[in-house]
Amino acid sequence: MSEPKTVASLYSEFLEEKKLNRRFELSGYYIGYGAYVISLGIVFGFKNENPLFAAMFFFGLFTRASSLMIGRVFLVPKVFLGLLSSEISERDSSWETIQTHKEEILGRLGRNIFGWNDSSQLYSMNEKELAEFVQKNTSINWRKIGRIFLFFYIPIAIFVSYLTVYAWFT
């Protein structure tokens, strides 16, 4: 059995998850728009016409569309998943962390789920209501789907880069 996590460790895990989310969002922007710039730069800047260069443009589209998955993977911060645990100590430490850093943690959940709409109902929920709310929003395991998607995305990225380099040198 593992030791129960403390408020400080759960909060630092929350901050790390927030940084990781931001890194994935930025990499989606840079890779997606970078692919556009590369493909359009080759075709219009260097006047090099090869149908294989379209692969890079479509890879940019694919990357920007798959950036929507980043939002789904990081929709509910991990600290809320502790509320669904069967261990009482884990639930209690998660609830204590949420209450200690209420504005930041509930604010992030509210922005992720409600966007610009009013999320004030989250602040008045008790532990049981919040656990039910989290359960409803995590019925699909997007974290697992995201890992599987990354398993397919990386070979596609390598293959499209290969096609672009191959088209450039032929």
Secondary structure as the mmCIF struct_conf table of DSSP 4:
data_model
#
loop_
_struct_conf.conf_type_id
_struct_conf.id
_struct_conf.beg_label_comp_id
_struct_conf.beg_label_asym_id
_struct_conf.beg_label_seq_id
_struct_conf.end_label_comp_id
_struct_conf.end_label_asym_id
_struct_conf.end_label_seq_id
HELX_LH_PP_P HELX_LH_PP_P1 SER A 2 THR A 6
HELX_RH_AL_P HELX_RH_AL_P1 VAL A 7 LEU A 40
HELX_RH_PI_P HELX_RH_PI_P1 GLY A 41 GLY A 45
BEND BEND1 PHE A 46 PHE A 46
HELX_RH_3T_P HELX_RH_3T_P1 PRO A 51 PHE A 53
HELX_RH_AL_P HELX_RH_AL_P2 ALA A 54 VAL A 73
TURN_TY1_P TURN_TY1_P1 PHE A 74 PHE A 74
BEND BEND2 LEU A 75 VAL A 76
HELX_RH_AL_P HELX_RH_AL_P3 LYS A 78 LEU A 81
HELX_RH_3T_P HELX_RH_3T_P2 GLY A 82 LEU A 84
BEND BEND3 SER A 86 SER A 86
HELX_RH_AL_P HELX_RH_AL_P4 ILE A 88 THR A 100
TURN_TY1_P TURN_TY1_P2 HIS A 101 HIS A 101
HELX_RH_AL_P HELX_RH_AL_P5 LYS A 102 PHE A 114
TURN_TY1_P TURN_TY1_P3 GLY A 115 TRP A 116
BEND BEND4 ASN A 117 ASN A 117
HELX_RH_AL_P HELX_RH_AL_P6 SER A 120 TYR A 123
TURN_TY1_P TURN_TY1_P4 SER A 124 SER A 124
HELX_RH_AL_P HELX_RH_AL_P7 GLU A 127 ASN A 137
TURN_TY1_P TURN_TY1_P5 THR A 138 THR A 138
BEND BEND5 SER A 139 ILE A 140
HELX_RH_AL_P HELX_RH_AL_P8 TRP A 142 PHE A 169
#
